[in-house]
Amino acid sequence: MLEDIEDGTAAATQLAGGAPLHSMLDVADPADWLALDAGAREVAWHRPQHLPGRERCAPLPADLAQLGESRLALALCHRDGRIRQEALRQSARYPGLLPLVVIRCADWAGPVREHARQLLREALSVDSALDLAPLILHVGRRDRGAFGVDALGQILRQASHGQLAVLFADPDRIVRRFAYRLAIEGRLLRPAELARAAAGDQDTVVQDLCATAALAALGDEDAYEGVLPPLLSARNPRTRSAGVTALRRAGRSKQAEPFLSDRSALVRACARYVVRQQGGDPTAWYRERCTAPDDPELPPGAVIGLAECGNRADAGLLRPLLTHPAARVRAQAVAGLRALDCVNAKQLRPLLDDPAAAVVRETATALLPSAKELPADWLVERTSSGRPQHVRVAAFRLLDARGGIVALRAAVALLEDPDRKLRTWAAQSVQRWHPSPDGRRGDAEVGELLDRSRHLFSGHALRRRKWEAGVDS
């Protein structure tokens, strides 16, 4: 509800007027409490005089016991530490203000901080700790915020699996990490549950934490039945790689072979390790699958896998795959030739017109070191508006890599292009352009091109660039 300090200031102004606390912020959202705490300092409700830039509100009474929940919430955020401390004494009347007590536990003023911590110790139970966990962990990242995190951990170590499970589904990854660490420390989750958590969570820290704990908790081979399938089928490569590596320990190294062609380089590397440990030859496995260039079932991972563990002689198996019907196979064949340092610019040139963007991107990357060997006019033709965007971008990348007047000419021609991405890249290319050491000094065309792009430079920068090129300003 409250997105920033400005919203917090507006909410504080309403609270000073007596608006109900629950109507001004989402009490379950830590960000709202933090925004209110910061925004309340911009409201002059607590000052007798009005200062420029601050909202005028009813003044603060001498006796804070007269304050209702809304205005007491603002007193807990007061600029004066003595008033914050007095507000803490009154806060017990309103349990809904406990989130502000949590924030005061990291207060810069020592007496306020210590009083707030005593109140939090008395108020925390498993149920309240579950509700306050997101806020406590956010405040815990501040200076002097460690107390709340420690107190939270002590209380939640008493929580049951069912109670802690509420935090496993929290949208905040910091909360999920904290909850899973507690569950692993307390051995509240079975290996199969940890494996499912590793496979299902979107956070890499949770994935690693749970996958490692699941495998560490295994004691016998039968237990792998509930652990390996979730790990091996996980979308995240790190989780899959943990499952593949565990196949060796489980005595199931043969099951690692299909992962030799996984889409992830990390998983492929782990699979090669497991296969080699059982005496297998991953390179031979890859070569066998790449000998049929027209095989529609050829996995793209097998193509790049061959380059990862093969040698330059294997380029002979990759080149026929440049015309494979599957775009992903063609793209990996290009990447494989680049990895083996066997790029032939003449052979790859036609792939810059490939209908698949992934193939064209890989081809452009592979051809960058050979950009000066490609015909400039041929590349310029592919930057024309009638070409697909991925072809135009790739051609411009190669023209830019050539440098010299060819790169400047191509970039200036695209400064008014309808494609925003190309316009931006062209402008950046012009701004970082410098004359080539082997270029002709005093070239009038360079001066004309720089003048056409003068809106991209300061006056000094433009004169400097012209001076470098030997062109009169």
Salt bridges, closest charged atoms under 4 A:
ASP37 OD1 - ARG41 NH1 3.14
ASP37 OD1 - ARG104 NH1 2.94
GLU42 OE1 - ARG54 NH1 3.33
GLU42 OE2 - ARG79 NH2 4.00
ASP80 OD2 - ARG82 NH2 3.11
GLU86 OE1 - ARG89 NH1 2.98
ASP107 OD1 - ARG84 NH2 2.81
ASP107 OD2 - ARG104 NE 2.64
GLU114 OE2 - ARG117 NH1 3.66
ASP172 OD2 - HIS138 NE2 2.70
GLU185 OE2 - ARG157 NE 2.75
GLU193 OE2 - HIS161 NE2 3.58
GLU193 OE2 - ARG190 NH2 3.82
ASP201 OD2 - ARG176 NE 2.76
ASP203 OD2 - ARG177 NE 2.75
ASP208 OD2 - ARG238 NH2 2.67
GLU225 OE2 - ARG252 NH2 2.85
GLU257 OE2 - LYS254 NZ 3.24
ASP262 OD2 - ARG240 NH2 2.71
GLU288 OE1 - ARG289 NH1 3.75
GLU308 OE2 - ARG268 NH2 2.55
GLU308 OE1 - ARG272 NH1 3.01
ASP314 OD1 - ARG287 NE 2.74
ASP341 OD2 - ARG312 NH1 3.85
ASP353 OD1 - ARG382 NE 3.03
ASP353 OD1 - ARG387 NH1 3.62
ASP354 OD1 - ARG330 NH2 2.91
GLU362 OE1 - ARG338 NH2 3.77
GLU381 OE1 - ARG382 NH1 3.77
GLU381 OE2 - ARG387 NH2 3.12
ASP400 OD2 - ARG432 NH2 2.68
ASP417 OD1 - ARG392 NH2 2.38
ASP443 OD2 - ARG440 NH2 3.15
GLU445 OE2 - ARG409 NE 2.77
ASP451 OD1 - ARG454 NH2 2.87
ASP451 OD1 - LYS466 NZ 2.48
GLU468 OE1 - HIS434 ND1 2.74
GLU468 OE2 - ARG464 NE 3.74
